[in-house]
């Protein structure tokens, strides 16, 4: 990782970043309104002449809803096509706030808008490739499993009741496989952000994190998913009890729905924080120690704590010999040859030049 150790959160938690979670929720809310707006306009136009407006679509029996769908069939086809394209675009655009959320969960200290922008843009290429690969794998696995279930259910030896049970069982198994792929998808996204890795390296880190603690990962994801589904179910029941006869009731039902959706987003952020903790265990630890090349001299800290010894300055005037030159004294030519053969007699300046040439 290329992050400094001081800026990495040791224990990421969703409650430490409520503002970023709210920002992601706001993006999803706007995106959902954009996708649903064409359908709302089309169906609203079909019942605009009624005194209660589109509230008649929610009457018991759903007769007016079916009639509105029949009358708007011509307009719903192009609306569905445009909404589908918009949905695909929103899926890719939602990768930006997701990457920003992952970066904020794993960071320590105050987060600025510039930080969020950098986290959102840096892994967008890897996130797009992971999204496409995950969608293909989920479609293939789900389609193959459901096709096998249908083939078994069509056998002559299988009665109608058993055929329905087989189809339901294989569909449930396909859903479990798709959810398992989504868990790997989240782990790969976390690895891409935390380690600044590409697609292949992120997938490898995701498998390594899953092998290190499979039960903890699946258990952490399962209880959050079950709690989120329960909250959405309670919100649906509560909103149906409130009713849609008046505008105030419609607004109250909207608030109940959005409160449950916001709670699900916090559970999603909590799962991503747990995934970060698991992925950090298989990523290389960050280091802040400087790397010193081998060709450079040792620093005082590396020299056993002893200060470097300075070279003695050369003598400006050589000392006079204490004894006169006798017949056994060396001549200047012999003295020069002796100095050349003895490395200890080489002057410091000549020794430094020699070492620099050897290093070069």
C-alpha positions in Angstrom: 0.0 0.0 0.0 1.1 3.5 -0.7 -0.6 5.1 2.3 1.2 6.4 5.3 0.7 4.3 8.4 -0.5 7.3 10.4 -3.5 7.9 8.0 -4.8 4.3 8.0 -7.7 3.5 10.3 -6.9 0.4 12.4 -10.5 -0.5 13.0 -12.9 0.9 10.4 -16.5 1.4 11.6 -19.6 2.8 9.8 -20.5 5.0 12.7 -17.3 7.0 12.3 -18.4 8.2 8.9 -22.1 9.1 9.1 -21.7 12.1 6.8 -20.3 10.0 4.0 -23.0 7.3 4.4 -25.6 10.1 4.1 -23.9 11.4 1.0 -24.1 7.9 -0.6 -27.7 7.6 0.4 -28.5 11.0 -1.2 -26.9 9.9 -4.4 -28.9 6.7 -4.5 -32.1 8.6 -3.7 -31.7 11.0 -6.6 -30.7 8.2 -8.9 -33.8 6.2 -7.9 -36.1 9.2 -8.6 -34.5 9.7 -12.0 -35.1 6.0 -12.9 -38.7 5.9 -11.6 -39.7 9.4 -12.9 -40.7 8.3 -16.5 -43.0 5.5 -15.1 -44.6 7.9 -12.6 -45.3 10.4 -15.3 -46.7 7.8 -17.6 -49.0 6.1 -15.1 -49.9 9.5 -13.5 -51.2 10.8 -16.8 -53.5 7.8 -17.1 -55.3 8.6 -13.8 -54.9 12.3 -13.7 -58.7 12.8 -14.3 -59.7 11.0 -11.1 -60.5 13.2 -8.0 -58.0 11.3 -5.9 -55.3 11.3 -8.5 -52.9 8.4 -8.5 -54.2 7.2 -5.1 -56.7 5.0 -7.0 -53.8 2.9 -8.3 -53.4 1.5 -4.7 -57.1 0.5 -4.2 -57.8 -3.1 -3.2 -57.9 -5.5 -6.1 -55.7 -3.3 -8.3 -58.3 -3.0 -11.1 -57.5 0.6 -11.9 -53.7 -0.2 -11.8 -54.2 -2.9 -14.4 -56.4 -0.6 -16.5 -53.8 2.1 -16.3 -51.1 -0.3 -17.4 -53.2 -1.4 -20.4 -54.0 2.1 -21.5 -50.3 3.1 -21.2 -48.9 0.1 -22.9 -47.8 2.0 -25.9 -45.9 4.6 -23.9 -44.4 2.1 -21.4 -42.3 0.4 -24.1 -40.0 3.3 -24.9 -40.2 4.4 -21.2 -38.9 1.0 -20.2 -36.0 1.1 -22.7 -34.9 4.5 -21.7 -35.2 3.7 -18.0 -33.1 0.5 -18.6 -30.3 2.5 -20.2 -30.5 5.0 -17.4 -30.3 2.2 -14.9 -27.1 0.8 -16.4 -25.6 4.3 -16.4 -26.6 4.8 -12.8 -25.0 1.4 -11.9 -21.6 2.7 -13.2 -22.0 6.1 -11.7 -22.8 4.6 -8.3 -19.3 3.2 -8.3 -17.9 6.7 -7.5 -19.7 7.2 -4.2 -19.0 3.6 -3.3 -15.2 4.1 -3.8 -15.4 7.3 -1.8 -17.1 5.5 1.0 -14.5 2.7 1.1 -11.7 5.3 1.2 -13.4 7.2 4.0 -14.0 4.2 6.1 -10.4 3.1 5.9 -8.9 6.6 6.6 -8.1 8.2 9.9 -8.9 11.8 10.8 -10.9 14.4 9.0 -12.0 13.8 5.5 -12.3 16.6 2.9 -14.1 16.9 -0.3 -10.8 16.7 -2.2 -10.1 13.4 -0.4 -13.5 12.0 -1.4 -12.9 13.0 -5.0 -9.5 11.3 -5.1 -10.9 8.1 -3.6 -13.8 8.1 -6.0 -11.8 8.6 -9.2 -8.7 6.5 -8.5 -10.2 2.9 -8.7 -13.0 3.7 -11.2 -11.4 1.6 -14.0 -10.9 -1.4 -11.7 -14.4 -1.1 -10.3 -15.9 -1.0 -13.8 -14.1 -4.2 -14.8 -15.1 -5.9 -11.5 -18.7 -4.9 -12.1 -18.8 -6.3 -15.6 -17.0 -9.5 -14.6 -19.3 -10.0 -11.6 -22.4 -9.4 -13.7 -21.3 -12.0 -16.2 -20.5 -14.6 -13.6 -23.8 -14.1 -11.8 -25.8 -14.3 -15.0 -24.0 -17.5 -16.1 -24.2 -19.2 -12.7 -27.9 -18.2 -12.1 -28.9 -19.1 -15.7 -27.2 -22.5 -15.6 -28.6 -23.5 -12.3 -32.2 -22.5 -13.2 -31.9 -24.2 -16.6 -30.8 -27.4 -14.9 -33.7 -27.2 -12.4 -36.2 -26.7 -15.3 -34.8 -29.6 -17.2 -35.2 -31.9 -14.1 -38.7 -30.6 -13.5 -39.8 -31.4 -17.1 -39.2 -35.1 -16.7 -42.1 -37.4 -17.2 -41.5 -39.1 -13.8 -41.9 -35.8 -11.9 -45.4 -34.7 -11.0 -46.6 -31.1 -11.0 -46.2 -30.5 -7.3 -42.6 -32.0 -7.3 -41.8 -30.0 -10.4 -42.7 -26.7 -8.7 -40.7 -27.7 -5.6 -37.7 -28.5 -7.7 -37.9 -25.2 -9.6 -38.2 -23.3 -6.3 -35.2 -25.1 -4.8 -33.0 -24.5 -7.8 -34.0 -20.8 -7.9 -33.1 -20.5 -4.2 -29.8 -22.2 -4.9 -29.1 -19.8 -7.8 -29.9 -16.8 -5.5 -27.4 -18.1 -2.9 -24.7 -18.4 -5.6 -25.4 -14.9 -6.8 -25.1 -13.6 -3.2 -21.9 -15.5 -2.7 -20.4 -13.8 -5.8 -21.6 -10.5 -4.5 -19.6 -11.1 -1.3 -16.4 -11.8 -3.3 -17.2 -8.7 -5.4 -17.3 -6.5 -2.3 -14.0 -8.0 -1.1 -12.3 -7.4 -4.4 -13.6 -3.8 -4.3 -12.1 -3.3 -0.9 -8.8 -4.7 -2.0 -8.7 -2.4 -5.0 -9.2 0.6 -2.8 -7.0 -0.4 0.2 -4.1 -1.8 -1.8 -4.5 0.3 -5.0 -4.6 -2.9 -7.0 -5.8 -3.9 -10.4 -8.5 -6.3 -11.3 -6.5 -9.6 -11.1 -4.6 -8.7 -8.0 -7.9 -7.5 -6.3 -9.5 -10.9 -7.0 -6.5 -12.8 -5.6 -6.6 -10.7 -2.4 -10.4 -11.3 -2.2 -9.9 -15.1 -2.3 -7.1 -14.9 0.2 -9.2 -12.9 2.6 -12.1 -15.3 2.2 -9.8 -18.3 2.8 -8.5 -16.7 6.0 -11.9 -16.4 7.7 -14.8 -17.8 5.6 -17.2 -18.3 8.5 -16.6 -14.8 10.0 -17.1 -13.2 6.6 -20.3 -15.1 5.7 -21.7 -14.7 9.2 -21.0 -11.0 9.2 -22.6 -10.5 5.8 -25.6 -12.8 6.6 -26.8 -11.2 9.8 -26.6 -7.7 8.3 -28.5 -8.8 5.2 -31.2 -10.5 7.3 -31.6 -7.5 9.5 -31.8 -5.2 6.5 -34.5 -7.4 4.9 -36.4 -7.4 8.1 -36.3 -3.6 8.4 -37.6 -3.3 4.8 -40.4 -5.7 5.5 -41.5 -3.8 8.6 -41.4 -0.6 6.7 -43.7 -2.0 4.0 -46.2 -3.2 6.5 -46.1 0.1 8.4 -46.6 2.1 5.2 -49.5 0.0 4.2 -51.1 0.6 7.5 -50.7 4.4 7.1 -52.5 4.5 3.8 -52.3 6.7 0.8 -55.7 8.5 0.9 -54.2 11.9 1.8 -51.1 13.7 0.9 -50.0 13.7 4.5 -50.3 10.0 4.6 -48.3 9.6 1.4 -45.6 11.8 2.8 -45.6 9.8 6.1 -45.3 6.5 4.2 -42.4 8.0 2.2 -40.6 8.9 5.4 -41.1 5.4 6.8 -39.7 3.8 3.6 -36.7 6.1 3.4 -35.9 5.5 7.1 -35.7 1.8 6.5 -33.6 2.4 3.4 -31.2 4.6 5.3 -30.8 2.0 8.0 -30.0 -0.6 5.3 -27.3 1.8 4.0 -25.7 1.9 7.4 -25.8 -1.8 7.6 -24.1 -1.9 4.1 -21.4 0.5 5.3 -20.9 -1.7 8.4 -20.4 -4.7 6.2 -17.9 -2.9 4.1 -16.0 -1.8 7.2 -15.8 -5.4 8.3 -14.6 -6.4 4.9 -11.9 -3.8 5.1 -10.7 -5.3 8.4 -10.5 -8.8 6.8 -8.8 -7.6 3.7 -6.2 -5.7 5.7 -5.0 -8.9 7.1 -3.8 -10.3 3.8 -2.4 -7.0 2.4 1.3 -6.1 2.9 1.8 -3.8 5.9 2.7 -0.2 5.1 6.1 1.0 6.0 7.5 4.5 6.5 11.2 3.6 6.8 13.4 5.1 4.1 15.2 2.8 1.8 19.0 3.5 1.7 20.9 2.3 -1.3 23.8 0.0 -0.6 26.3 2.3 -2.4 25.7 5.1 0.1 27.8 5.3 3.3 26.2 4.3 6.6 24.4 6.8 8.6 25.4 7.6 12.2 22.3 5.6 13.4 23.4 2.5 11.5 27.0 2.7 12.7 26.2 1.2 16.1 25.5 4.6 17.5 29.1 5.8 17.2 29.8 9.1 15.5 31.8 8.9 12.2 35.5 9.4 12.6 36.8 12.4 10.7 39.9 11.9 8.6 43.0 13.6 10.1 44.1 16.7 8.3 47.3 16.4 6.3 50.4 17.9 7.8 51.4 21.1 6.2 55.1 20.7 7.1 56.6 17.2 7.6 58.4 16.7 10.8 62.2 16.9 10.7 64.0 13.6 11.1 65.4 13.1 14.6 68.5 11.4 13.3 70.7 12.3 10.4 70.6 10.3 7.3 73.0 7.5 7.5 74.2 4.9 5.1 71.2 2.7 6.1 68.6 5.4 5.5 66.2 5.0 2.6 66.6 7.1 -0.5 63.6 9.2 -1.8 63.0 6.6 -4.6 62.9 3.7 -2.1 60.6 5.7 0.2 58.1 6.4 -2.6 58.0 2.7 -3.6 57.5 1.8 0.1 54.5 4.2 0.4 53.0 2.7 -2.8 53.3 -0.8 -1.5 51.9 0.1 2.0 48.2 1.0 1.9 48.3 2.5 5.3 50.8 5.1 4.1 48.5 6.5 1.4 47.3 9.9 2.1 43.5 10.4 3.0 42.8 12.6 0.0 44.2 9.9 -2.4 42.2 7.2 -0.5 38.9 9.1 -1.0 39.5 9.6 -4.7 40.3 5.9 -5.1 37.1 4.9 -3.3 35.0 7.3 -5.4 36.5 5.8 -8.6 35.8 2.3 -7.4 32.2 3.2 -6.5 31.7 4.8 -10.0 
